[in-house]
């Protein structure tokens, strides 16, 4: 799905997503990534919701954000509360949804002037 944006240049906006990819600012990524207003981490190692661990999620507690959007791939999959504990203890709101919904929600929150952090699992295309 292609998304259009009316946001300022220089702000990372999700411009599309589909089976096996997410596009940010028109650039296509075919692996999991973390997207913030002014930063993109393209080497996040979780290739599926099953690969999530407290060790992967804990460093995200240091990021400054209004809400963390966890896109779990093609389907919404809730991680165990134990995995989310470092984020909960840091008082970071976490919303779990499928990756497409996380992409759309990230853009809406940006447009509202909020500071979202999108952790997007990109599953390999079938």
C-alpha positions as CSV (number, residue, x, y, z in Angstrom):
1,X,0.0,0.0,0.0
2,X,1.3,3.4,-0.9
3,X,0.9,6.2,1.6
4,X,1.0,9.9,0.9
5,X,2.4,12.4,3.3
6,X,1.9,16.2,3.9
7,X,4.6,16.3,6.5
8,X,7.7,18.4,6.4
9,X,10.8,17.3,4.5
10,X,13.4,15.8,6.7
11,X,10.9,14.0,8.9
12,X,10.9,10.2,8.4
13,X,7.5,9.2,7.1
14,X,6.3,5.8,6.1
15,X,5.4,6.1,2.4
16,X,4.4,2.5,1.7
17,X,4.3,-1.1,2.9
18,X,3.4,-4.5,1.6
19,X,4.4,-8.1,1.7
20,X,8.1,-8.2,2.6
21,X,8.8,-4.4,2.7
22,X,8.3,-1.0,4.4
23,X,9.1,2.2,2.5
24,X,10.3,5.3,4.4
25,X,10.7,8.5,2.5
26,X,10.3,6.5,-0.7
27,X,13.2,4.2,0.2
28,X,12.2,0.5,0.4
29,X,13.4,-1.7,3.3
30,X,13.1,-5.4,3.2
31,X,14.1,-6.2,6.8
32,X,12.8,-5.1,10.2
33,X,13.6,-1.6,11.2
34,X,13.0,1.1,13.8
35,X,11.6,4.5,12.6
36,X,11.7,7.8,14.5
37,X,11.0,11.3,13.4
38,X,14.7,12.0,12.7
39,X,16.3,8.5,12.8
40,X,16.0,5.1,11.1
41,X,17.7,2.0,12.4
42,X,17.8,-0.5,9.6
43,X,19.6,-3.3,11.3
44,X,17.1,-4.4,14.0
45,X,17.5,-8.2,14.1
46,X,13.9,-9.4,14.9
47,X,12.7,-11.0,11.6
48,X,9.4,-12.2,13.2
49,X,7.3,-11.7,16.4
50,X,8.7,-15.1,17.6
51,X,12.2,-13.6,17.6
52,X,11.3,-10.8,20.0
53,X,13.2,-10.9,23.3
54,X,13.6,-8.6,26.4
55,X,17.2,-8.1,25.2
56,X,16.0,-6.6,21.9
57,X,13.3,-4.5,23.5
58,X,15.1,-3.2,26.6
59,X,17.3,-0.7,24.8
60,X,14.2,1.0,23.4
61,X,13.4,2.1,26.9
62,X,16.1,4.8,26.6
63,X,14.5,6.3,23.5
64,X,12.4,9.5,23.9
65,X,9.0,8.9,22.5
66,X,5.3,9.5,23.2
67,X,4.3,6.0,22.3
68,X,6.1,2.9,20.9
69,X,4.2,1.2,18.1
70,X,5.2,-2.4,17.8
71,X,4.3,-3.8,14.3
72,X,4.5,-7.6,14.6
73,X,4.4,-8.5,10.9
74,X,1.5,-9.5,8.7
75,X,-0.6,-10.4,11.8
76,X,-1.0,-8.8,15.2
77,X,0.8,-11.0,17.7
78,X,1.0,-9.9,21.4
79,X,4.4,-10.6,23.1
80,X,4.4,-11.8,26.6
81,X,4.3,-9.1,29.3
82,X,7.7,-10.2,30.5
83,X,9.2,-9.1,27.2
84,X,7.6,-5.7,27.5
85,X,8.6,-5.2,31.2
86,X,11.6,-2.9,30.4
87,X,9.4,-0.6,28.5
88,X,6.6,-0.7,31.0
89,X,9.0,0.1,33.8
90,X,10.3,3.0,31.8
91,X,6.7,4.2,31.6
92,X,6.6,4.0,27.8
93,X,3.2,3.4,26.3
94,X,3.3,0.4,23.9
95,X,0.7,-0.3,21.2
96,X,0.9,-3.7,19.5
97,X,-0.5,-4.1,16.0
98,X,0.2,-5.6,12.7
99,X,3.0,-3.8,10.8
100,X,0.6,-2.1,8.3
101,X,-1.4,-0.6,11.1
102,X,1.7,0.5,12.9
103,X,2.9,2.3,9.7
104,X,-0.4,4.1,9.3
105,X,-0.6,5.0,13.0
106,X,3.0,6.3,13.0
107,X,2.1,8.7,10.2
108,X,-1.1,9.9,11.9
109,X,0.8,10.5,15.2
110,X,3.4,12.5,13.3
111,X,0.8,14.6,11.7
112,X,-0.7,15.3,15.1
113,X,2.7,16.7,16.2
114,X,3.5,13.7,18.5
115,X,6.7,11.8,18.8
116,X,6.1,8.1,18.0
117,X,8.7,5.3,17.7
118,X,7.8,2.6,15.3
119,X,9.4,-0.8,15.7
120,X,8.4,-2.6,12.5
121,X,8.9,-6.3,11.9
122,X,9.2,-7.0,8.1
123,X,8.6,-10.6,7.4
124,X,10.1,-12.2,4.3
125,X,7.7,-12.1,1.4
126,X,6.2,-15.5,0.6
